[in-house]
Amino acid sequence: MKQWYGNTMTKVVRILDSDSRLGLDENKIKHMREKHGENLILKPKTQSLLTLIFGEIRQLWMIISFAFIAMLFYNGLTAIACLATLIMIISVAMLINGDYSEEKSLMAIDNLNTAFSYVLRDGKRCKIACEEIVVGDMFYLEKGSYVAADIRIIECEDLKVSEVAVTGEKHEVEKYSMKIEGGVINLSQIKNMVFKSSIVTEGFGLGIVIATGMNTQIGKIASALLEYKNDNRVFTKKLNKIANSVSQVTIIVAAITLLFTLYNKFSIHEIINTLIYVFMTSYSPIYIIILFLFFNIIFRGFKKKNMYIKSISAIYFIKDITTIFTKKIGCISENVLVFRQVYCDDMLVDVEKQGVIMEDTMERIISIALLCNDAKLESGGAPYSGNDNSIENLAEYAILKFCNEELAEKSRLEMKQERVFKIPYDSDRLIKTVVNKIEDRYRANVSGGLDSLLNKCTHILINGVEKEIKEIDIKAIINVHIGMSNSAYNVIGFGYRNFNYEPSIDENIESNLVFVGLMGFENPIKDSSYAAVKNCADLNVKLIIDEEDNKLACLAFGKLIGLTQKKEEVLSGVEIDYMDKEEFEKNIEGVSIFSKILSKHKSEIVNCLNSKGHSIASVGDRLTDLEYLNKSRISISTGNECSTVVRKLSSLFLQENDLSEIINLVQYSKKIINYINELGLFVSVAGFSEILMILVCLITRSEMPFTLIEILYLNFIIIPCSGMSILFQNRNTNQDMKNINYKYIKRVAVINSFITSGTYFLILGLMGEFTTISTVHIGFIIFVLYQNIFSISLIYEKHFLKNKVSYVLSLINILLQVIFIFMYIFNILT
């Protein structure tokens, strides 16, 4: 990279064997394309629709389903066969649609490949497709245009770009063409280059392409998607695994049934009819449909809360989250700052209690804060907060809101002091400068971080008089800054410099400044955040916060929300840079707040925590966040200004970044998965009970416990309805959730199947010669009664209204059973 930004524009053109006046010719274009490839961001490999269909069809449970349907048709049960076929087709379509939607989401990366751009070739301005751009092309940079490659600027005028997608820099960045001496720490410091996916906001220029496609900075970010990808088909795989396991049991039982029927010399029709009984007890597709419908309803409920979950698999990942990695502003604190304190004339003023008296230095600091302000007012006077929640931006809105309510309007001041030009804030300088004309003089008004500002000050304004700044003044300023930070306030410094002439943007106007004062801003904590932090601790979920402020302010904030107590629990980006790998890995789990970190630091944090077994949910909204988001178990994108690519690639999208919503989602996901496990438990108990009753009757040569209509009614209506009542329950969240795993399900299913079967055969034995009611119907009645009791035990909640959906579904199910039984009794009696 240094060979591009650290060399003169002439040398860069020479290195790339190009021509700044004519551009490349055809031969050089061909050579560069062969050497560097096309200007395309590659997409991760995805599976086609046909591959997904074939993958589902070859599943064991599908083969069993085909065999079941074939037997139904063979025995002339056409209506039932058609119903089973329809259920199977719908279930497969749902499975494939879920997987295909997941695969399609990866196509969002195509948005990084733009349509066309303008370049200079053979001395002519040409409009070409962006994939045709090659290294060495002379690229036109014009207002509103999309930068299609990484480019070293050759010449420009008033060029400003938005490069938030690449550098994370939310502010408009001014660019120039001169070479940069020395090294740079991050991309945002490279002012003589523009990067692919940036947008030109002002001015124009000409640059030479130095990297294309996957070799660009955004290409390197996107490459993380090619190297690592969460298995977002976990739900489909779990369903297939369970359905295949059930099918294996079905095959074993069917083999035993076949042996007994052949031994007893059943006819082909009777053998197939007996096998139909067995296959019907474990027909999986109907439960696949129920689960997908359940999640569809759940997701619709999330959408009403402006929460969009990309796949069912995300629910499985969310429930296992052990760490949440999020930003402070907007998630834990409000997306707003409130002006609380001002320091000037060696006095600290509490704005709310003491008010502001517009005299001398106080008037100057307020005027600088307003003149450096780019915030806009909505109609009615309320400040428009927008979506840029950087400290600098929110501070401007806070100042404007305060002045609009308490003091003269900003527009009145701007009429007296016309703005000449602005040098935007950036993460390198950490200050913002606005030059204004005051009658026949000029003044550079400066605001920004105290460290950067104070280093440029030679004087201080005291009681309206400029004095040389002394060591005692600097110590007093720093002590006030420390005090504000210990109150968890964000601090902005203000200064100025007067000119008797109109200064140029190219001269060093940010020097020999006069220090005026400091402003402290409170970032109010959301009321819901205190409980959310406590819930994190109760759930053993570690909360990690990314904060833009200094370590003192971070520690104070952590204490306010009950997250930190010691300074060792806060770590800055600078400390990470100078920390060796072993020390970083040793200390990482003890850190709760990270101060002023970059995307590269976030990737290191996520990688390290992953290696220690953490399951991480990370929050982000920019393309630069993609790398660490993709390495997290759950990626959460947020806000209206979230990159479309990031939104489509993330596990879930929240309209509002709120910690309480995230932790509530973790809790709710645990409940959902528990309900699904309870469904699995109930269906397993019912299936084992049916199979055991059928096998015992077959072995003892007794009459089948159910008629064909009864077993159809059981497995296509009664058991699915009971299953839905289990899924849609809403028990008290304080109730302990059962640890329902495979061993638990197997044990309970076996025990309950023996209880059901034992009860059935015991009643048959006691009945003896009584034949008023057919013994076939006794089996059906005993089975549904026991399963009703078992399902209600799973959904029990003493407050009816809290769990009304489940209870209503259970009552409807019982009503259908009663009607069915009475119809049978009526038929027998008549």
Beta strands, then each sheet from edge to edge (+ up, - down):
strand 1: 116-121
strand 2: 124-129
strand 3: 138-142
strand 4: 150-162
strand 5: 173-174
strand 6: 193-194
strand 7: 199-211
strand 8: 307-309
strand 9: 323-327
strand 10: 338-344
strand 11: 347-350
strand 12: 417-423
strand 13: 431-438
strand 14: 441-448
strand 15: 457-462
strand 16: 465-468
strand 17: 489-499
strand 18: 513-522
strand 19: 542-547
strand 20: 570-572
strand 21: 593-595
strand 22: 616-620
strand 23: 634-638
strand 24: 652-654
sheet 1: 2+ 1- 3+ 7- 4+ 5-
sheet 2: 2+ 1- 3+ 7- 4+ 6-
sheet 3: 8+ 24- 23- 22- 9- 19- 21- 20-
sheet 4: 11+ 10- 18+ 15+ 16-
sheet 5: 11+ 10- 18+ 17- 14+ 13- 12+
end
